[in-house]
Amino acid sequence: MGKGGKSDGSNGEEENMAAWLVSINTLKIQPFKLPPLGPYDVRVRMKAVGICGSDVHYLKTLRCADFVVKEPMVIGHECAGVIEEIGSNVEDLVPGDRVALEPGISCWRCTQCKEGRYNLCPDMKFFATPPVHGSLANQVVHPADLCFKLPENVSLEEGAMCEPLSVGVHACRRANIGPETNVLVMGAGPIGLVAMLAARAFGAPRIVIVDVDDSRLSVAKQLGADEIIKVSINLQDVEGEVELIQKAMGGGVDVSFDCAGFNKTMTTALSATRAGGKVCLVGMGHHEMTVPLTPAAAREVDVVGIFRYKNTWPLCLEFLQSGKIDVKPLITHRFGFSQKEVEEGFETSARGGNAIKVMFNL
């Protein structure tokens, strides 16, 4: 719900500001009015907000998949901050607590919610998914049950990284990753890298990751990939690249994560995965794909999809607290919260290159 505005705390003079997406390639820091604090809500001062690929899509095209920005919207959804005020019925948090925010508010009344798959709620209100405002603001109001207290040894930036990490954790759960699962990761971008880190934390003994970019593959190797393979964008190269992947794995590919979502990457994943294995589609690069499903079906390769995540923040924080996952190397660029720095941060993220995760420190 994160809506911005004038502070209701002791500092009543302070005006809440947020980064508004007002048109294509145009962000403006403007006032953002906070909604009333409900009995089960908390008011959080944002301290760390990361840029996601969806944020960049909205900036460049005013849309991401089927979601279209039709009026000015506050951007941002990967976030952590400090509790400043709690609602009258909030018992588990107090002002001063450092928290990571899960950005989606589900209805808890629909069939999906009642079945425990609240990430599929048709009435989900998700930070910076139109028409819901995001969290790149001085302050937001959010349900207390979606704010998770950070362990002492987990920083606010790491707390903000729980959101992308949650995608990797949810993918690993959907694919049943464990100590006997050899994993192929298609794409070494931010989501591919968190999928790799999560798979290792879930016990995957061998992980091969592929990408078209040498620098991202180098990062993947530094973060613990067993083998890295540079591939092309040409479909005609799939057969040869599958042979390289299978050789690098040294055995069957039990699970493939397609973290890009293109014809080429999905074709490679389906072809490389062993008979009886599983392909998990994580990325959404193409709205529609033409892929060799029939040969994959003949080998009983299961295809599963993921959408966001559910019940992942506690496990993410456990992984971070224990040191099983270190997300700090993924944060490559940092910016403050001024008009100039917000623009520079988004430009840096959109350029890609050596930028993995761009973080705003508020």
Solvent accessible surface area in square Angstrom, and as a share of the most:
residue,aa,sasa,rsa
1,M,74,0.33
2,G,0,0.00
3,K,63,0.27
4,G,0,0.00
5,G,3,0.03
6,K,124,0.53
7,S,9,0.06
8,D,89,0.46
9,G,29,0.28
10,S,126,0.81
11,N,83,0.43
12,G,41,0.40
13,E,160,0.72
14,E,46,0.21
15,E,79,0.35
16,N,0,0.00
17,M,56,0.25
18,A,0,0.00
19,A,0,0.00
20,W,36,0.13
21,L,0,0.00
22,V,44,0.25
23,S,49,0.32
24,I,88,0.45
25,N,91,0.47
26,T,44,0.25
27,L,7,0.04
28,K,97,0.41
29,I,37,0.19
30,Q,61,0.27
31,P,73,0.46
32,F,6,0.03
33,K,165,0.70
34,L,13,0.06
35,P,27,0.17
36,P,121,0.76
37,L,46,0.23
38,G,20,0.19
39,P,67,0.42
40,Y,140,0.53
41,D,28,0.14
42,V,0,0.00
43,R,5,0.02
44,V,0,0.00
45,R,52,0.19
46,M,1,0.01
47,K,68,0.29
48,A,1,0.01
49,V,1,0.01
50,G,1,0.01
51,I,7,0.04
52,C,29,0.18
53,G,47,0.45
54,S,27,0.18
55,D,1,0.01
56,V,24,0.14
57,H,101,0.45
58,Y,5,0.02
59,L,12,0.06
60,K,85,0.36
61,T,71,0.42
62,L,43,0.21
63,R,113,0.41
64,C,31,0.19
65,A,56,0.44
66,D,105,0.54
67,F,75,0.31
68,V,55,0.32
69,V,12,0.07
70,K,180,0.76
71,E,115,0.51
72,P,67,0.42
73,M,4,0.02
74,V,0,0.00
75,I,0,0.00
76,G,2,0.02
77,H,9,0.04
78,E,1,0.00
79,C,2,0.01
80,A,0,0.00
81,G,0,0.00
82,V,32,0.19
83,I,2,0.01
84,E,60,0.27
85,E,52,0.23
86,I,53,0.27
87,G,5,0.05
88,S,103,0.66
89,N,70,0.36
90,V,17,0.10
91,E,157,0.71
92,D,133,0.69
93,L,9,0.04
94,V,83,0.48
95,P,77,0.48
96,G,50,0.48
97,D,15,0.08
98,R,67,0.24
99,V,0,0.00
100,A,0,0.00
101,L,1,0.00
102,E,5,0.02
103,P,0,0.00
104,G,4,0.04
105,I,30,0.15
106,S,10,0.07
107,C,23,0.14
108,W,137,0.48
109,R,171,0.63
110,C,28,0.17
111,T,90,0.52
112,Q,61,0.27
113,C,5,0.03
114,K,153,0.65
115,E,114,0.51
116,G,31,0.30
117,R,96,0.35
118,Y,10,0.04
119,N,7,0.03
120,L,63,0.32
121,C,7,0.04
122,P,114,0.72
123,D,70,0.36
124,M,35,0.15
125,K,81,0.34
126,F,12,0.05
127,F,1,0.00
128,A,2,0.02
129,T,16,0.09
130,P,21,0.13
131,P,111,0.70
132,V,20,0.12
133,H,33,0.15
134,G,0,0.00
135,S,0,0.00
136,L,1,0.01
137,A,0,0.00
138,N,30,0.15
139,Q,0,0.00
140,V,0,0.00
141,V,4,0.02
142,H,0,0.00
143,P,22,0.14
144,A,16,0.12
145,D,97,0.50
146,L,18,0.09
147,C,8,0.05
148,F,45,0.19
149,K,121,0.51
150,L,9,0.05
151,P,25,0.16
152,E,175,0.78
153,N,95,0.49
154,V,1,0.01
155,S,48,0.31
156,L,37,0.18
157,E,29,0.13
158,E,12,0.06
159,G,1,0.01
160,A,1,0.01
161,M,2,0.01
162,C,0,0.00
163,E,10,0.04
164,P,2,0.01
165,L,0,0.00
166,S,0,0.00
167,V,22,0.13
168,G,0,0.00
169,V,0,0.00
170,H,8,0.03
171,A,0,0.00
172,C,0,0.00
173,R,95,0.35
174,R,81,0.30
175,A,3,0.03
176,N,111,0.57
177,I,12,0.06
178,G,13,0.13
179,P,103,0.65
180,E,158,0.71
181,T,15,0.09
182,N,33,0.17
183,V,0,0.00
184,L,0,0.00
185,V,0,0.00
186,M,3,0.01
187,G,12,0.12
188,A,0,0.00
189,G,14,0.14
190,P,36,0.22
191,I,48,0.25
192,G,1,0.01
193,L,0,0.00
194,V,1,0.01
195,A,0,0.00
196,M,3,0.01
197,L,17,0.08
198,A,0,0.00
199,A,0,0.00
200,R,82,0.30
201,A,16,0.13
202,F,46,0.19
203,G,29,0.28
204,A,2,0.01
205,P,70,0.44
206,R,75,0.27
207,I,0,0.00
208,V,0,0.00
209,I,0,0.00
210,V,1,0.01
211,D,19,0.10
212,V,73,0.42
213,D,51,0.26
214,D,89,0.46
215,S,53,0.34
216,R,48,0.17
217,L,5,0.02
218,S,48,0.31
219,V,35,0.20
220,A,0,0.00
221,K,96,0.41
222,Q,142,0.63
223,L,33,0.17
224,G,36,0.34
225,A,4,0.03
226,D,42,0.22
227,E,66,0.29
228,I,61,0.31
229,I,20,0.10
230,K,112,0.48
231,V,17,0.10
232,S,33,0.21
233,I,138,0.70
234,N,66,0.34
235,L,94,0.47
236,Q,149,0.66
237,D,51,0.26
238,V,14,0.08
239,E,133,0.60
240,G,40,0.38
241,E,15,0.07
242,V,15,0.09
243,E,109,0.49
244,L,96,0.48
245,I,0,0.00
246,Q,75,0.33
247,K,167,0.71
248,A,19,0.15
249,M,3,0.01
250,G,71,0.68
251,G,37,0.36
252,G,36,0.35
253,V,0,0.00
254,D,22,0.11
255,V,6,0.04
256,S,0,0.00
257,F,0,0.00
258,D,0,0.00
259,C,17,0.10
260,A,24,0.18
261,G,0,0.00
262,F,87,0.36
263,N,41,0.21
264,K,21,0.09
265,T,21,0.12
266,M,6,0.03
267,T,16,0.09
268,T,1,0.00
269,A,0,0.00
270,L,1,0.01
271,S,40,0.26
272,A,1,0.00
273,T,1,0.00
274,R,103,0.38
275,A,61,0.47
276,G,44,0.42
277,G,3,0.03
278,K,35,0.15
279,V,0,0.00
280,C,0,0.00
281,L,45,0.23
282,V,13,0.08
283,G,12,0.12
284,M,125,0.56
285,G,37,0.36
286,H,74,0.33
287,H,147,0.66
288,E,140,0.63
289,M,56,0.25
290,T,116,0.68
291,V,33,0.19
292,P,47,0.30
293,L,100,0.50
294,T,108,0.63
295,P,75,0.47
296,A,2,0.01
297,A,67,0.52
298,A,87,0.67
299,R,76,0.28
300,E,131,0.59
301,V,12,0.07
302,D,76,0.39
303,V,66,0.38
304,V,28,0.16
305,G,38,0.36
306,I,15,0.07
307,F,67,0.28
308,R,44,0.16
309,Y,7,0.03
310,K,55,0.23
311,N,92,0.47
312,T,0,0.00
313,W,1,0.01
314,P,78,0.49
315,L,38,0.19
316,C,0,0.00
317,L,13,0.07
318,E,102,0.46
319,F,12,0.05
320,L,10,0.05
321,Q,93,0.41
322,S,73,0.47
323,G,54,0.52
324,K,132,0.56
325,I,4,0.02
326,D,62,0.32
327,V,0,0.00
328,K,107,0.45
329,P,65,0.41
330,L,1,0.01
331,I,11,0.05
332,T,51,0.30
333,H,47,0.21
334,R,125,0.46
335,F,35,0.15
336,G,19,0.18
337,F,41,0.17
338,S,46,0.29
339,Q,68,0.30
340,K,138,0.58
341,E,60,0.27
342,V,1,0.00
343,E,72,0.32
344,E,63,0.28
345,G,0,0.00
346,F,4,0.02
347,E,93,0.42
348,T,13,0.08
349,S,29,0.19
350,A,40,0.31
351,R,172,0.63
352,G,17,0.17
353,G,51,0.49
354,N,112,0.58
355,A,5,0.04
356,I,18,0.09
357,K,7,0.03
358,V,2,0.01
359,M,0,0.00
360,F,1,0.00
361,N,59,0.30
362,L,52,0.26
